[in-house]
Structure formats: C-alpha cells, structure tokens
Amino acid sequence: MALTKQAIIEEISEKNNCSPSEAKDTIKHFLEIMKSTLASGEDIMISGFGKFCVNDKAPRKGRNPATGEDMVLDKRKVVTFKCAGKLKDKINETK
C-alpha cells in the first residue's frame, strides 16, 4: 500500500499539534517548491533522504504498439531519484 498525501497531512498534524489545514498548506507549499525547482532544471538534494535529478533523454526510435509503425520519440526530461546512504541503510535494516 502506498503512503498518500492525506496520510502525510494527518501524521504531520498529529505530531506537530497543528490543524490539518495548516499541515495541508505546508505540504502544498513544499510540493510546489519541489515542482518549480525541478521544472527549472535544478536538482533537489535532501540530506539523509536523497537527491532528485533532472536528466535529459535523447530522441530514440520507437514503435506504435497499435499500428506497428516505426516512429521517433522526441527528446525529453525525466526526474530520477538517488537514495541517500542513511535512507538505504534504514530500508535495509533488519527488524
């Protein structure tokens, strides 16, 4: 099961003793900062968590699965995530 934005808002609200609307606004602003930073082509590094990187993908050959027609897929940007060592250790620790 995936962690949802609503679940994050509820947990922040409980742990920080603030209203759910305050927690929602905080998450909303945080995500907007991340989106605008990545959209501008800048990377985001969160210490102890990891790094979000914007990478260019070159144009490549592809095929339309419906028609079987060959086509060239345009170049594009993708976001990748590289896990920090601390997070990797946390994920892999045995309980």
Legacy VTK file of the C-alpha trace (Angstrom):
# vtk DataFile Version 3.0
C-alpha trace
ASCII
DATASET POLYDATA
POINTS 95 float
0.000 0.000 0.000
1.329 3.457 -0.889
1.540 6.368 1.517
-0.889 9.068 0.389
-0.658 12.836 0.683
-3.688 12.752 3.006
-1.971 10.278 5.340
1.115 12.509 5.445
-1.058 15.526 6.283
-2.760 13.628 9.113
0.549 12.449 10.582
2.124 15.924 10.424
-0.985 17.387 12.026
-0.863 14.894 14.900
2.899 15.005 15.518
3.180 18.801 15.328
-0.043 19.542 17.170
-1.358 21.722 14.355
-4.575 21.766 12.399
-4.945 19.559 9.342
-5.388 22.682 7.198
-2.025 24.057 8.395
-0.344 20.728 7.662
-2.048 20.615 4.238
-0.797 24.131 3.410
2.742 23.188 4.484
2.773 20.064 2.292
1.202 22.003 -0.591
3.904 24.698 -0.434
6.683 22.117 -0.072
5.499 20.228 -3.156
5.135 23.466 -5.146
8.741 24.389 -4.295
9.876 20.941 -5.440
7.850 21.107 -8.682
9.044 24.582 -9.635
12.666 23.724 -8.808
12.599 20.560 -10.916
10.713 22.331 -13.742
13.503 24.920 -13.892
16.023 22.097 -14.393
17.596 22.275 -10.941
18.244 19.221 -8.776
16.940 18.857 -5.225
19.100 17.310 -2.508
17.542 16.484 0.853
20.234 15.476 3.318
19.718 11.998 4.741
16.955 11.269 2.217
18.272 11.536 -1.327
18.625 13.585 -4.482
16.062 14.266 -7.201
17.842 14.899 -10.507
16.548 16.278 -13.810
18.099 14.378 -16.722
17.787 14.756 -20.490
16.740 11.747 -22.528
17.856 11.747 -26.155
15.421 11.159 -29.023
15.023 7.454 -29.730
13.392 5.044 -32.104
10.097 3.574 -31.030
7.116 1.734 -32.386
3.414 2.481 -32.148
2.054 -0.679 -30.490
-1.388 -0.260 -32.061
-0.237 0.106 -35.680
3.293 -1.313 -35.562
4.500 1.870 -37.284
8.088 2.998 -36.593
8.421 6.459 -35.091
10.958 8.721 -33.410
10.210 9.674 -29.818
11.196 13.266 -29.042
13.871 14.173 -26.522
12.502 14.790 -23.067
13.446 15.441 -19.482
12.944 12.889 -16.729
13.284 13.065 -12.966
15.322 10.376 -11.233
15.844 9.750 -7.538
19.071 8.578 -5.924
18.642 7.317 -2.394
20.963 8.665 0.326
23.107 6.179 2.236
21.235 6.798 5.507
17.887 6.041 3.874
19.319 2.982 2.123
20.574 1.690 5.477
17.185 2.359 7.114
15.350 0.494 4.343
17.692 -2.477 4.563
17.972 -2.776 8.339
16.571 -5.980 9.763
13.932 -5.735 12.434
LINES 1 96
95 0 1 2 3 4 5 6 7 8 9 10 11 12 13 14 15 16 17 18 19 20 21 22 23 24 25 26 27 28 29 30 31 32 33 34 35 36 37 38 39 40 41 42 43 44 45 46 47 48 49 50 51 52 53 54 55 56 57 58 59 60 61 62 63 64 65 66 67 68 69 70 71 72 73 74 75 76 77 78 79 80 81 82 83 84 85 86 87 88 89 90 91 92 93 94
